[in-house]
Amino acid sequence: ALDKKLRERTQFELMTIQDELGITFVVVTHDQEEAMILSTRAAIMDQGRFQQIGTPKEIYEFPTNRFVANFIGTINTFEGVVTVVDEEQIQVYCDEAGETLTALGRQLVEVGQTINIAIRPEKIFVSKERPDNKDDVCIEGIVDDLGYLGNRSLYRIKLASGRIVQVSSQNRRRSITRFLEWGDKVWISWTDRSTVVLLD
């Protein structure tokens, strides 16, 4: 196997060759990031059936169902009951979150319907103080686990319900001390523009 830097360089070389020759080629890989970098169109299958076909960005940002959302990358899903449907957003009460979660668009949902709201770890902001923006979803939790990856840090935040939410945060500032430690009380927040409604 190639090391990380050589693998990345090879990926861009393959993209250049594809662009210059104007041909279609198939790359077999078990690395999702590699598949997303090299492909311009992808298909997700489950038990012999296509679940979604589109660009890597479409599939990652707008998965059509829970299988696709969970298959590509990491995602947090919250099951809840629709309480409000208006012209701009959907509101969903979720017991695990202990909050009403919101998503843009009317979708094809009705009040009283059980659906899933999904949010990617990198779309979540984590802070020691409660954010001021009242329009954002904001939930209190405790740092249950953390990992430092150099350019980013991964956090597992435990909510009051016991539910674990995964957060990925860019390390923008240089520091020899960690921003957060195990057991720290924190707030996680996100905008309704970052969530995805999953109906099945």
N, C-alpha and C positions, 0 to 999 in steps of 0.2 A: 504494500500500500504506500501511496505517496504521503509525504508529510504535509501539514496544513498549508504552508506557504507555496510549495511546489504545486499542490493540488489546485489552489486558487489561480496560480499563474497559468496552469494547463487549461483550466476552465475558460479563461479569457482568450487563450490562443485558439481553442476550439470554436468559440463564438466568432472570432475574426475569420477563421477558415470558412465557417458556414456562410458568413456574410459575403466574403470575397467570391466564393464559388457558387453561391446561390442554390445550394442543394439542401435536401432534407436528409437528416441522418438520425439514427436512433442510438441513444446512450443508455446502457443498462447500469443502474446505480441503486444502492439502498440508502443513499444520502439524500434526504429531502431538500436540503439547501442547494446541493449540486443540481438536483432535478429542476428546481425553480430558477436557478441562474441560467441553465442551458436551454430550457424550453421556452417556446413562444406560445405553445398551446398544450394543454394537459387534460387528461381524462382520469377521473377517479371512479374506480369500480368496486362494487361490493357484491359478492356471490354471483358474479357473472353479469351484473347489470350496471350500466353507467349511472352514476349518481350525480355527476356534474362534469361538464366540459367547458373549458374557457382558458383564459390566460392565467399564469400563476398568480398574478395580482388579484384577478377576479375571484379565483378559488379561495385564496387566503383571506381576503378582506370581506368577501360576500359569499360565504358558504351557504348552500341551499338547505342543508339539513345537519343534524347532529353528527352523523357518521363522517361527513366531509370535514366539518369543523374540528372534530377530534382527530381525524386522520392526518391533517396537515398542520404541523406545528403544535403549539400548546395553547389551550383556551380554557377559560373559566366559564362554566354554564350554571345558570340559576333558574330553577323551575319556579314558576309563580302563576298567579291568577290575574288576568287582565281586569283592571278596575276602571280605567278611563281610555276611551279612544276618541281623539279629536282630529282636527285638520292637520295638526303639526306633529303630534307625538302619541305614543302609547304609554300608559302607566301600568306597571305590573307589580303587585305586592308579592314579595318573596319571604317566606318564613326564615330560611337559612341566612338571608342577609339582614333580616329584621328591618328592612326598609322597602320603600316603593322605588323600583328601578324604572328608568325611562328609556325609550328608543324613538328615533325619528320615524315618521311615516305612519300611514294608517294600516298598511299591510292588509291582509285578509283575516282580521281577527275580530272577535266580539267580546263584549264585557262578560266576565264569568268564565271565559275560555282559559284552559291551562296551556301555557307555552313556555319556552325557554328563552332567556336573555343571555347572550354570550358576549364576553369581552376578552380580548387578547392581553397577556401579561404586560406587554410593552405599552399598552394604551392606558395603563393605570398609574396614577401619580401617588407616591407614598410620602408622607410628611409627619413630623412630630407634633405639629400644631394643626388644628382643624382649619381647612381652607376657607377663605372668605366667600368664594363664589357660591351663592345659594342655589344656582341652577344645576350645579354638578351633583351627581350621586356621591354621598360621603358616608363612609362606614368606619366605625372604630374597631381596632383589632390589636393583637399582640404579635410581635415577631416570634414565630415558632421555630424558624430555621432560616439560614442564609448562606450564600455562597458567593465568593469573589472570583470573577472570571477575567479580570484585567480591565477590559473596556466597559464591562457592565457587571452589575450585581444582581443576583437572584434572591428573592425573598419569598418565604411561605408565611403568610399572615393568617393567624387563627382568629376567626370572628367569635362573638359571644355564643353563637349556636354550636361552635366546635368546627364549623366549616373552614377548610383551608383554601385561601385564595393565593394564586401564584402571581408574583409581580416581577417584572424585569425592568431594571432602572440603569440608564447610562451613567457611567462614572465620569462626569464632566470636569470635576476639580481634582487636582492632585492632592493626596493626603496620605499620611502613614497610619492614620486612625480611621476606623470605620464610621460611616455616617449613622448606622444603626447597629444595635447589638441584640443578642438573644434576650427575649423578655421585655423589650422596649414597647411601650404603648405608642401606637401610631394611628394615623388616619389614612385610609385609601380612598381615592376619588377618581372619577372619570366623567366625561361629558356624554350626553345622549348620542352625539355624532359618532362615538366610538363603539357603540354596541350593535349587535346583530340580533335580529329576531329569528328564532328557529322554531318552525311549526311541527317538525317531526324528527 
